[in-house]
Amino acid sequence: MVRNHGMVEGYDSAVMGANLRMPEIEAGIARIQLGKLNSFLEARRRNARSLSTLLEDGSGYIIPEEEDGLLSNWYLYTIAVSKSRDKIVDTLYKKGVGAIVYYKTPINKTPLYSKLGYAAIALPNTYWAADHALCLPIHPKVSQSDIELIAKSFTEAIKPV
């Protein structure tokens, strides 16, 4: 449990922990994968740019942006919606788009941090993100036609009913 961020189930930490999981076989695989890292990152950047271009003229949502002079690894493509986030995710899922919400519960409201007294801290941006953020897939195996389907499906899902 300690080697897995102290998490027992999902993202709920029972104790303070760290990420200490790297058996030898994983290290061997990682060594080979590191040789592919630049191509993986470029594919994610390409997919993020393409999806952002397709979604840039929308309303009711905020797309992620790369700050000037900085390169994102685009591990996640997190988009914020102004309404009905869970309904949008359900609609996307039904259309075959793997949208996901990673942090529905603000960290200070999880059992461990609540027990440590952090639940009372006001974190308005964190609370807003917990209610409005979702992630769209842009991993290296997502093709341009997949990106177009994701953008089309998202645009349809965000429209008022």
Number of C-alpha atoms within 10 A of each C-alpha: 15 15 12 15 17 18 18 13 9 8 17 17 20 18 15 14 14 13 11 10 8 10 8 8 9 10 11 11 10 14 11 10 12 11 10 11 12 12 12 17 18 14 20 24 21 17 24 27 16 17 24 18 12 16 19 13 8 12 12 12 18 16 16 16 13 13 8 6 5 7 10 13 16 19 13 17 21 22 17 19 20 14 14 14 19 16 12 21 22 17 18 22 14 11 14 12 20 14 20 17 16 14 15 14 15 17 19 20 17 16 17 19 19 14 12 9 12 15 17 10 10 10 11 9 9 15 16 13 18 19 20 21 21 23 16 22 22 25 19 15 12 14 13 14 9 16 21 15 16 25 20 14 19 20 18 14 19 22 11 8 5
